[in-house]
Amino acid sequence: MIEYLLAHRMSDVSQETLINILWEDEEECGDPYHALKNLIYRARKTLKEVFGDERDYIRFTRGTYAWDRSLPCQVDAEEFERLWKEAAVKELDNDRKIDKYLQALDWYQGDFLPKSAAESWVISKSAYYASLYNECVLKVSSLLMDARRYHDVIAVTQKAVKLYPFEESIHQMLIFAYLNIGKQSKALAHYEFVIDLFRKEMNVDITESLRSLHSSIVDSQNAIETDLSVIKNDLKEACSNNGAFYCDYSIFKNIYRLLARSMMRTGQSIHIGLLTITDPNGDLPDENILKDAKDKLRECIIYSLRKGDAVTSYSAAQFVVILPLTTFENGERVLSRIVERYRILYGNKKVKISTRVNNMDPT
């Protein structure tokens, strides 16, 4: 109740509103008006004990309750919103806008009232402040970019992606900032981190706008180099992992196209395989079950295939593999072996793995 009155301290709150907030099921409360009166009494008593004075803190006027606005009171959410509004004034010059936005961001330390996060009124306010925060981050980052203050962009966006890791635009700002200070390796590492994050945590692929950054990273990395051994070293995998080559879908497409081009000349037999996760009825499993099953199936695929095979995530519930130098029958046996490995290691009656094999068409 104190949280609600403080969060709405500029408003007078009716008894009915407080009752609805505190007891969603009024029948369980019995006499909600009497219960509210007792709660107000206890709140005032507690506040007096905490602050050591005799002020009421909560005042009652014409059937409404309100926090006593005559008391000096600083609320971080109010300060954050005030500075955000001041920064948005069109007449303000960019330096002052940046200063206001950065001050606002200093006030924001995470979700609104996290210990009461399940309350319906907290959920809506938390979403509102989170939206303002992400907007603030993007606006100040853009202004800092224009001012070539790239290290400040990194500081702002690094904090933001820890709080809200699925905001693609903020990841883009961070990668751009890394590129502008010559940290190409950090830009690439963060790009790969984002791909893995979205795939593992949300079972989705990144958008085209974020994927297009890969070209910018590669272009900025590849300065003129005359020593071929340096280039070979750059092309090598960072570590020699056993099993199939797992890659982003855009890279997988290029591998597919290159092999399809070579088939006319070599005449080699290449097949592609599809593995799909469903529930026993053929529908998508629940989100948590699907995420767990996909992570485990990915592991089974990688360690069941050869180093020369490529695999990628095609959808939230599917993987596609390239099987070079394989007949149709061998391709079916390979996928059956993957399913059997999954069944033995992670057997789950709520999940069904189906497979299909088809030949690659030459270009």
N, C-alpha and C positions, 0 to 999 in steps of 0.2 A: 504494500500500500504506500509506504514512504517512497519507494522507487517511482511509482506512478505519479504521485503528487509532485515530486521533484522534477520529473521529466515533463510535467505539464504545469510548472509552477507559475506560468503567466496566465493560467486559465482557472476559472471557478468550476469545480467538478461536482456534478449532481450526485446525490446519494444513490440514485438508480444506476448511474454509470459505474460508480465504485463497486456496487454490489455485483453488477454483471461481470466486472473485471475480476473480482476476488472470488466469486462463487458462480461458476458457469451453470451449475445445477442448483438453483435456489432451494429446491425441495430438500436437498441434503443438509442445508444450513438450518432449516426450521424457521427461525425468525431472523431474516437477514438484516433488518434495520437495527434490531437489538445487538446482533453480532457485530455490525459495523461500528456502532457506538462504543462497544467494548474494545474493539480493535483500535479505534481512535484514541481512547483513553490510555491504552497500553503503549501506543506509539508516542504520545506526548510524554508519558512518564519515562520511557526509555530515553528519549531525546534530552529531557531535562537532566537525567543522570549522566548521560554522555558528555554534555556540554557544561554541566554544573551551574545552571541558572533556572529561573522560574518562568521563562517565556513559554508560550504554548506551542510555537512552531507551526501548528496546523490550526487555522482559524475556521469558524463556522459562521456562514452568513446566508440567511434566507434559504435554507435547505441545501446549501452547497458547501463543500469543503475546498480549501486551497492552502498551499504552502504560504506562510507569512512572507509576502514580498518585501516587507520593510527590513528583513534580515539580510545582511551582506552574504552573498552566496555566489560561488563560481562553479559553473557546470561545464565540463569539458565539451560535451556535445553542443552546447550553445555557443561556446567560443569558436569551435570548429566551423559551425554553420555561419556565424557572424563574419569571420575572416574570409570564408569562401564567397559570401555575397559581396564583401568589400572588394575582393580581387576581381570580381566579374564586372565591375563598373567600367564602362567603355572609355570614359575620359581618363582613366588612370594610365600612366606611361608603363612600358613593359617592365622596367626595373622594379617599380613599386608593386606591380601585379605579381611578379615573381616572389617578392618579399612577403606579400600577403598570403600567397598560396603556400609557401614553405612554412610560414607560421601556422597556417591551418593544418598542414600535414603533421606538424609536431604535436598537435593536440590529439590526433587520431592514433590510438594504440590498439585497435582491433574492434571486434564486434561489440555492438551496444549491449550492455548488461548481460555478459555471457553466462552468468550463473542463473539467469532467468530466461534463457534463450527459448524455452518451450512455450512461454506465455504468448498468446496470439498478438497482444498489443506490442510486445517486444519484437516479435518477428517482423512486423511491418516497419517499425522504426529502424530496426537493424538493417533491413534491406534498403531503406531510404538513405541512411548515412553511408552505407557501403557504396551505393551508387554515386553519391556526392564525392566520396573519397576517390573512386576510380576516375571520375571526371576531372577532379582536381589534379591527380597524378598526370593524366594525359595532357592537360592544358599547361601545367607548369613545365613538363618535360619538353613540350613543343617550344615554349618560350626559351627554355634553357638551351635547347638545340640551336635556335636562331642566334643566341648569344654565345655560341661555341663553348658553353660550360658543360662539357661532356661528362666530367667526373661527378658533377652535381646530378646529372641525369641518372648516372649509374647508382648513386646513393639513394635517390628517390625510388627508382624502379626496383632495385634489389629488395628494399623493404616491402614494396607493394606486392611483388610476386610471392613473397613469403606469406603475406596475409591472404591474398586472393590469387592462387596459382593458375587459375583457368581463364585469366583475362589476356587473350592473345595480343591485343594492341599494346599492352604494357610490356610483354615479352619482346615485341618488335622494337619498341623504343630502347630497351636495354641492349638488344643486339646491335642496333644502329650506333648507339653510344660506344660500344666496344670497338666497332669498326672505325669510328672516327678518331679514336686514340691509338689506332694501330694494333689492337688486341684481337687479331683475326682468330687465333686459336681459341680464345675465350668465347668469341662470338659463335664459332662452330660448335664448341662444347655445349653452350647454352641452347643452341638450336636443336642439337641431338637430345639434350635433356628434355626439352619441351615435347618433342615427338614421342619419346618414351612415356612421358608423364600423361599425355592425352590418351595414348593407346592403352596404357596399363590401368589408369584410374577411371577413365570414362568410356573406354572401348570405342573411341572415335578417332578419326584422323584429323590432322590440322587443316586449316583452310588454305586455299590457293595463295592468298596474300602473304601468309607466313611462309609457305613453301617457296615462294619466289625469292625470299631472302637468301636462300641457299646459293643462288647464282651470284648474288652480290658478295657473299662471303668468299666463295671460290675465286671470283675475279680479283678481289682485293688480296687474296693470299698469293696468287700466282704472279709474282714479279718476274722480270726477265732473268733466266737462270741458264748458264751455259754448261754447267757440270751435270751430266746426265745421271750420275750416281746420286746427286742430291734429289733430283726429280724422282728417281726410283725409290729412294728412301721415303719421300713424301707420299708416294702412291701405296706403299705397303700398309697392311693393316697394323693398327697400334699394337695388337697382341695376336698371337697365333692360337685362335680358338679351335677346338675340335668341333666337328659337326658342320651342318649346312650354313650357308651365308645368309643371315637374316638382314633384310634391308627395308628401307622406306619404299612405298609403292611406286613413287616416281622413278626411283633407281631400278626397281624390278621391271618396270615397263621398258626401260632402255636396254636392260639385259635381254629381255624377251625379243625386242626388235632386232638386236644385234645377232642373236642366235637364229632368228627367222630369216635374216638376210644371208647367213652363211649356209643355210640348209641346201639351197639350190646348187652350191658349189661342192659341198662335202657329201651330200646325200645321207648324212647321219640321221638317225631316228631320235626325235626329241618329243617328250610328252609333258603335259601339264596336269597337275592334280589339284583337286578342290576338296577341302575338309570343312564340314559344316557342323556346328554345335546346335542341337535343339533339345527340347524336352522329349519325353517318350511319345507325345502327341504330335510332334513335328513343329511345335511353336517355339518362340524364343524363351529360354529359361528366365527366371527372375534375375535382376541385375547383378546381385552379389554372387549368385551361383554361376552366372555366365562369366563374370570377371575371373573368378577362381578357376573355372574350367578352361578358359582361354589361356591363362598364364601357364597352366600345367600342360595343355596340349601343345603350346608353342615350344616348351622345353622338350617334349617327346618328339616333336617333328625335327627340331634342330639336331638332336643327338641320335636320331634314327637314320638320318640322311648322310650323304657323303659331303666332303668339303666343296666339291664342285657343283653341288645343287644349291639353288636359290629359293628362298621362301619369304613371303610377305603377308601382312594382314590385309585382307580384301574388304572386310566389313566388321561390324561389331562381333560377329559370330563365325567368321570364316577366315581360312588361310588358303593361299594359292602357292603351289610349289612348281619349280621347273626341274624336270628329270631328264638330263641329257643321256644319250647312248642307252636308252631304255626301250624295250618293247612294251606294247600295251599290257601284256600279261604280267611282265615284271613290274610295271607301274602299279597295277592293281595289288600285287603282292607287297610292294613297298608300303602303300597306304594302309593295307590290312595290318602290316607289322606295326605301324604307328598306332593304330587304333587298339591293337592288342596290348602294346606297351602301356598305353594310357589306362586301359582296363585293369591291368595287373597292378600298376603303381597307384592309380587314383580312382579305382572303380566307384562310380556314383550312379545310383539308379535313377536319379533325377535328370541325368544328362545322357544324350545319345549322340554319337559321332557318326556321320554319314560321309561317304567318299564318292568321288567321280574322277575318272581319268579320260583324257582326250589327247589326240595327237596335235602337235604344233603345226600350223600351216606355214609353208615357206613363203617368203616374200620375193 
